[in-house]
Amino acid sequence: METTNYQDVIDFLEEQKASCSIEEKQYFDAAVNTLRKVDRLEAENDRLREAMRLNCLICESMHENGNCTEVGGFCTAIPAAHCPLIPRLRDNLKKVEAERDDILAILHSYRHICGERTPDELSRLVQADEEGRCLVIPIKVGQIVRHKTENWIGQVSEITMNNEGTSLFVSSGGYTGYYPPDVFIVVES
């Protein structure tokens, strides 16, 4: 089984972390720590898989003369079903694989949070946010909205920003134009 070398990814994340906010650095640190754990667990997994081969050298039951003290003979002469090392190795392997799967699930959740964004894209978004160039409004293009005071309904077809702030272009039967987003309530996504 071929293992992945995570060191290049870890090095890349460490480089990207330098240009992030303190809050974002925590996510990078968590990702780096997780990758290091995965790397360690995969190495342990490989070691255990290697040990699963008939190899009495690491078994506590092997006498210095080469005989198995558990079954009373040379280890290669006994059926594997009687070897005390194999169940212990299988248990260890299951534990390591379960821990690896848990860590990979954590990495998957990071990917879910970040989407298909590259680290460079995430870095630019963080920088834009720090510079005050990011704006998140509770309304998006295509949504159906209701005016809070005039009680009419329309569809958002454009969102613009200018010196006066954010405006929504809302189309309705009688009311069409640019309005500030805070005068609307989302009716339908």
CYANA upper distance limits for C-alpha pairs under 8 A (distance plus 0.5 A):
  1 MET  CA     46 ASP  CA      8.00
  3 THR  CA     42 GLU  CA      7.05
  3 THR  CA     43 ALA  CA      8.11
  3 THR  CA     46 ASP  CA      8.46
  4 THR  CA     39 ASP  CA      8.08
  5 ASN  CA     39 ASP  CA      7.62
  6 TYR  CA     10 ILE  CA      6.67
  6 TYR  CA     35 LEU  CA      7.04
  6 TYR  CA     36 ARG  CA      7.90
  6 TYR  CA     39 ASP  CA      6.81
  7 GLN  CA     11 ASP  CA      6.53
  8 ASP  CA     12 PHE  CA      6.67
  9 VAL  CA     13 LEU  CA      6.68
 10 ILE  CA     14 GLU  CA      6.65
 10 ILE  CA     32 VAL  CA      6.12
 10 ILE  CA     35 LEU  CA      7.54
 10 ILE  CA     36 ARG  CA      8.33
 11 ASP  CA     15 GLU  CA      6.81
 12 PHE  CA     16 GLN  CA      6.80
 13 LEU  CA     17 LYS  CA      6.49
 13 LEU  CA     28 PHE  CA      6.99
 13 LEU  CA     32 VAL  CA      7.50
 13 LEU  CA    119 PRO  CA      8.29
 14 GLU  CA     18 ALA  CA      7.37
 14 GLU  CA     28 PHE  CA      7.95
 14 GLU  CA     32 VAL  CA      8.20
 15 GLU  CA     19 SER  CA      8.43
 16 GLN  CA     20 CYS  CA      7.64
 16 GLN  CA    119 PRO  CA      7.64
 16 GLN  CA    120 ASP  CA      8.23
 16 GLN  CA    123 SER  CA      7.63
 17 LYS  CA     24 GLU  CA      8.18
 17 LYS  CA     25 LYS  CA      6.11
 17 LYS  CA     28 PHE  CA      6.68
 18 ALA  CA     25 LYS  CA      8.40
 19 SER  CA    123 SER  CA      7.70
 19 SER  CA    127 GLN  CA      8.49
 20 CYS  CA     24 GLU  CA      6.23
 20 CYS  CA     25 LYS  CA      6.42
 20 CYS  CA    123 SER  CA      7.20
 20 CYS  CA    126 VAL  CA      7.16
 20 CYS  CA    127 GLN  CA      7.79
 21 SER  CA     25 LYS  CA      6.61
 21 SER  CA    126 VAL  CA      7.77
 21 SER  CA    130 GLU  CA      8.23
 22 ILE  CA     26 GLN  CA      7.15
 23 GLU  CA     27 TYR  CA      7.70
 24 GLU  CA     28 PHE  CA      7.00
 24 GLU  CA    126 VAL  CA      8.30
 25 LYS  CA     29 ASP  CA      6.50
 26 GLN  CA     30 ALA  CA      6.62
 27 TYR  CA     31 ALA  CA      6.65
 28 PHE  CA     32 VAL  CA      6.59
 29 ASP  CA     33 ASN  CA      6.55
 30 ALA  CA     34 THR  CA      6.55
 31 ALA  CA     35 LEU  CA      6.63
 31 ALA  CA    107 LEU  CA      7.55
 31 ALA  CA    110 TYR  CA      8.18
 32 VAL  CA     36 ARG  CA      6.66
 33 ASN  CA     37 LYS  CA      6.75
 34 THR  CA     38 VAL  CA      6.69
 34 THR  CA    103 ILE  CA      6.92
 34 THR  CA    106 ILE  CA      8.27
 34 THR  CA    107 LEU  CA      7.73
 35 LEU  CA     39 ASP  CA      6.55
 36 ARG  CA     40 ARG  CA      6.62
 37 LYS  CA     41 LEU  CA      6.46
 37 LYS  CA    103 ILE  CA      8.02
 38 VAL  CA     42 GLU  CA      6.49
 38 VAL  CA    100 ARG  CA      6.44
 38 VAL  CA    103 ILE  CA      6.99
 38 VAL  CA    104 LEU  CA      7.86
 39 ASP  CA     43 ALA  CA      6.75
 40 ARG  CA     44 GLU  CA      6.71
 41 LEU  CA     45 ASN  CA      6.40
 41 LEU  CA     96 VAL  CA      6.81
 41 LEU  CA     97 GLU  CA      8.34
 41 LEU  CA     99 GLU  CA      8.13
 41 LEU  CA    100 ARG  CA      6.59
 42 GLU  CA     46 ASP  CA      6.59
 42 GLU  CA    100 ARG  CA      7.83
 43 ALA  CA     47 ARG  CA      6.69
 44 GLU  CA     48 LEU  CA      6.60
 44 GLU  CA     96 VAL  CA      7.84
 45 ASN  CA     49 ARG  CA      6.58
 45 ASN  CA     93 LEU  CA      6.87
 45 ASN  CA     96 VAL  CA      6.76
 45 ASN  CA     97 GLU  CA      7.54
 46 ASP  CA     50 GLU  CA      6.61
 47 ARG  CA     51 ALA  CA      6.67
 48 LEU  CA     52 MET  CA      6.65
 48 LEU  CA     89 LEU  CA      7.12
 48 LEU  CA     92 ASN  CA      7.99
 48 LEU  CA     93 LEU  CA      6.66
 49 ARG  CA     53 ARG  CA      7.68
 49 ARG  CA     93 LEU  CA      7.91
 51 ALA  CA     55 ASN  CA      6.83
 51 ALA  CA     58 ILE  CA      8.31
 51 ALA  CA     89 LEU  CA      7.86
 52 MET  CA     86 ILE  CA      7.08
 52 MET  CA     89 LEU  CA      6.86
 52 MET  CA     90 ARG  CA      8.15
 54 LEU  CA     76 THR  CA      8.02
 55 ASN  CA     59 CYS  CA      8.29
 56 CYS  CA     62 MET  CA      6.80
 56 CYS  CA     75 CYS  CA      7.11
 56 CYS  CA     85 LEU  CA      8.42
 57 LEU  CA     62 MET  CA      7.50
 58 ILE  CA     62 MET  CA      8.49
 59 CYS  CA     85 LEU  CA      6.56
 61 SER  CA     68 CYS  CA      6.12
 61 SER  CA     69 THR  CA      5.73
 61 SER  CA     70 GLU  CA      6.40
 61 SER  CA     84 PRO  CA      8.27
 62 MET  CA     66 GLY  CA      6.56
 62 MET  CA     67 ASN  CA      6.31
 62 MET  CA     68 CYS  CA      5.15
 62 MET  CA     69 THR  CA      6.49
 62 MET  CA     75 CYS  CA      8.32
 63 HIS  CA     67 ASN  CA      5.80
 63 HIS  CA     68 CYS  CA      6.54
 63 HIS  CA     69 THR  CA      6.70
 66 GLY  CA     74 PHE  CA      6.47
 66 GLY  CA     75 CYS  CA      7.89
 67 ASN  CA     72 GLY  CA      7.17
 67 ASN  CA     73 GLY  CA      5.39
 67 ASN  CA     74 PHE  CA      4.60
 67 ASN  CA     75 CYS  CA      6.67
 68 CYS  CA     72 GLY  CA      5.96
 68 CYS  CA     73 GLY  CA      5.69
 68 CYS  CA     74 PHE  CA      5.98
 68 CYS  CA     75 CYS  CA      5.91
 69 THR  CA     73 GLY  CA      7.61
 70 GLU  CA     83 CYS  CA      8.20
 70 GLU  CA     84 PRO  CA      7.67
 71 VAL  CA     78 ILE  CA      8.07
 71 VAL  CA     82 HIS  CA      7.67
 71 VAL  CA     83 CYS  CA      8.03
 73 GLY  CA     77 ALA  CA      7.39
 73 GLY  CA     78 ILE  CA      7.59
 74 PHE  CA     78 ILE  CA      7.50
 75 CYS  CA     83 CYS  CA      8.27
 78 ILE  CA     82 HIS  CA      7.45
 78 ILE  CA     83 CYS  CA      7.92
 79 PRO  CA     83 CYS  CA      7.58
 80 ALA  CA     86 ILE  CA      8.03
 83 CYS  CA     87 PRO  CA      8.48
 84 PRO  CA     88 ARG  CA      7.62
 85 LEU  CA     89 LEU  CA      6.64
 86 ILE  CA     90 ARG  CA      6.58
 87 PRO  CA     91 ASP  CA      6.61
 88 ARG  CA     92 ASN  CA      6.69
 89 LEU  CA     93 LEU  CA      6.50
 90 ARG  CA     94 LYS  CA      6.62
 91 ASP  CA     95 LYS  CA      6.79
 92 ASN  CA     96 VAL  CA      6.71
 93 LEU  CA     97 GLU  CA      6.55
 94 LYS  CA     98 ALA  CA      6.56
 95 LYS  CA     99 GLU  CA      6.70
 96 VAL  CA    100 ARG  CA      6.56
 97 GLU  CA    101 ASP  CA      6.57
 98 ALA  CA    102 ASP  CA      6.75
 99 GLU  CA    103 ILE  CA      6.81
100 ARG  CA    104 LEU  CA      6.62
101 ASP  CA    105 ALA  CA      6.63
102 ASP  CA    106 ILE  CA      6.95
103 ILE  CA    107 LEU  CA      6.84
104 LEU  CA    108 HIS  CA      6.59
105 ALA  CA    109 SER  CA      6.77
106 ILE  CA    110 TYR  CA      6.97
107 LEU  CA    111 ARG  CA      6.84
108 HIS  CA    112 HIS  CA      6.59
109 SER  CA    113 ILE  CA      6.65
110 TYR  CA    114 CYS  CA      6.62
111 ARG  CA    115 GLY  CA      5.97
111 ARG  CA    116 GLU  CA      7.67
114 CYS  CA    122 LEU  CA      8.27
117 ARG  CA    121 GLU  CA      6.38
117 ARG  CA    122 LEU  CA      6.89
118 THR  CA    122 LEU  CA      6.84
119 PRO  CA    123 SER  CA      6.53
120 ASP  CA    124 ARG  CA      6.76
121 GLU  CA    125 LEU  CA      6.74
122 LEU  CA    126 VAL  CA      6.66
123 SER  CA    127 GLN  CA      6.66
124 ARG  CA    128 ALA  CA      6.56
125 LEU  CA    129 ASP  CA      6.59
125 LEU  CA    134 CYS  CA      8.33
126 VAL  CA    130 GLU  CA      6.67
127 GLN  CA    131 GLU  CA      6.72
128 ALA  CA    132 GLY  CA      6.72
128 ALA  CA    133 ARG  CA      5.49
128 ALA  CA    134 CYS  CA      6.48
129 ASP  CA    133 ARG  CA      6.06
129 ASP  CA    134 CYS  CA      5.45
137 ILE  CA    181 PRO  CA      8.24
139 ILE  CA    143 GLN  CA      7.47
139 ILE  CA    181 PRO  CA      7.88
139 ILE  CA    186 VAL  CA      7.31
140 LYS  CA    156 VAL  CA      7.61
140 LYS  CA    159 ILE  CA      8.13
141 VAL  CA    155 GLN  CA      8.46
141 VAL  CA    156 VAL  CA      5.62
141 VAL  CA    157 SER  CA      5.77
141 VAL  CA    158 GLU  CA      6.35
141 VAL  CA    159 ILE  CA      7.38
142 GLY  CA    155 GLN  CA      6.61
142 GLY  CA    156 VAL  CA      5.77
142 GLY  CA    157 SER  CA      6.32
142 GLY  CA    189 SER  CA      7.86
143 GLN  CA    155 GLN  CA      6.23
143 GLN  CA    156 VAL  CA      6.14
143 GLN  CA    186 VAL  CA      7.41
143 GLN  CA    187 VAL  CA      8.08
143 GLN  CA    188 GLU  CA      6.32
143 GLN  CA    189 SER  CA      5.29
144 ILE  CA    153 ILE  CA      7.46
144 ILE  CA    154 GLY  CA      6.19
144 ILE  CA    155 GLN  CA      4.96
144 ILE  CA    156 VAL  CA      6.94
144 ILE  CA    186 VAL  CA      6.62
144 ILE  CA    187 VAL  CA      5.93
144 ILE  CA    188 GLU  CA      5.48
144 ILE  CA    189 SER  CA      7.02
145 VAL  CA    153 ILE  CA      6.15
145 VAL  CA    154 GLY  CA      6.04
145 VAL  CA    155 GLN  CA      6.57
145 VAL  CA    156 VAL  CA      7.65
145 VAL  CA    184 PHE  CA      6.40
145 VAL  CA    185 ILE  CA      5.97
145 VAL  CA    186 VAL  CA      4.92
145 VAL  CA    187 VAL  CA      5.54
145 VAL  CA    188 GLU  CA      7.44
146 ARG  CA    151 ASN  CA      6.66
146 ARG  CA    152 TRP  CA      6.08
146 ARG  CA    153 ILE  CA      4.87
146 ARG  CA    154 GLY  CA      7.01
146 ARG  CA    184 PHE  CA      5.89
146 ARG  CA    185 ILE  CA      5.76
146 ARG  CA    186 VAL  CA      6.91
146 ARG  CA    187 VAL  CA      6.78
147 HIS  CA    151 ASN  CA      5.56
147 HIS  CA    152 TRP  CA      5.95
147 HIS  CA    153 ILE  CA      6.89
147 HIS  CA    183 VAL  CA      6.31
147 HIS  CA    184 PHE  CA      5.08
147 HIS  CA    185 ILE  CA      7.03
148 LYS  CA    183 VAL  CA      6.07
148 LYS  CA    184 PHE  CA      5.95
148 LYS  CA    185 ILE  CA      6.99
149 THR  CA    183 VAL  CA      8.09
152 TRP  CA    172 SER  CA      8.43
153 ILE  CA    172 SER  CA      6.97
154 GLY  CA    170 VAL  CA      6.26
154 GLY  CA    171 SER  CA      5.71
154 GLY  CA    172 SER  CA      4.89
154 GLY  CA    173 GLY  CA      8.23
154 GLY  CA    175 TYR  CA      8.41
155 GLN  CA    170 VAL  CA      5.85
155 GLN  CA    171 SER  CA      5.88
155 GLN  CA    172 SER  CA      7.19
156 VAL  CA    168 LEU  CA      6.91
156 VAL  CA    169 PHE  CA      6.28
156 VAL  CA    170 VAL  CA      5.02
156 VAL  CA    171 SER  CA      7.10
157 SER  CA    168 LEU  CA      8.08
157 SER  CA    169 PHE  CA      6.23
157 SER  CA    170 VAL  CA      6.53
157 SER  CA    171 SER  CA      7.58
158 GLU  CA    168 LEU  CA      6.33
158 GLU  CA    169 PHE  CA      5.48
158 GLU  CA    170 VAL  CA      7.88
159 ILE  CA    166 THR  CA      7.61
159 ILE  CA    167 SER  CA      6.30
159 ILE  CA    168 LEU  CA      5.15
159 ILE  CA    169 PHE  CA      6.75
160 THR  CA    166 THR  CA      6.21
160 THR  CA    167 SER  CA      5.76
160 THR  CA    168 LEU  CA      6.95
160 THR  CA    169 PHE  CA      8.42
161 MET  CA    165 GLY  CA      5.93
161 MET  CA    166 THR  CA      4.95
161 MET  CA    167 SER  CA      6.71
162 ASN  CA    166 THR  CA      7.11
165 GLY  CA    180 PRO  CA      8.47
166 THR  CA    180 PRO  CA      6.74
166 THR  CA    181 PRO  CA      7.55
167 SER  CA    178 TYR  CA      6.17
167 SER  CA    179 TYR  CA      5.74
167 SER  CA    180 PRO  CA      5.21
167 SER  CA    181 PRO  CA      6.72
168 LEU  CA    177 GLY  CA      8.36
168 LEU  CA    178 TYR  CA      5.71
168 LEU  CA    179 TYR  CA      5.70
168 LEU  CA    180 PRO  CA      6.57
168 LEU  CA    181 PRO  CA      6.56
169 PHE  CA    176 THR  CA      7.78
169 PHE  CA    177 GLY  CA      5.78
169 PHE  CA    178 TYR  CA      4.85
169 PHE  CA    179 TYR  CA      6.95
170 VAL  CA    175 TYR  CA      8.26
170 VAL  CA    176 THR  CA      6.12
170 VAL  CA    177 GLY  CA      6.18
170 VAL  CA    178 TYR  CA      6.89
170 VAL  CA    179 TYR  CA      7.78
171 SER  CA    175 TYR  CA      7.01
171 SER  CA    176 THR  CA      5.02
171 SER  CA    177 GLY  CA      7.25
172 SER  CA    176 THR  CA      6.06
179 TYR  CA    183 VAL  CA      7.99
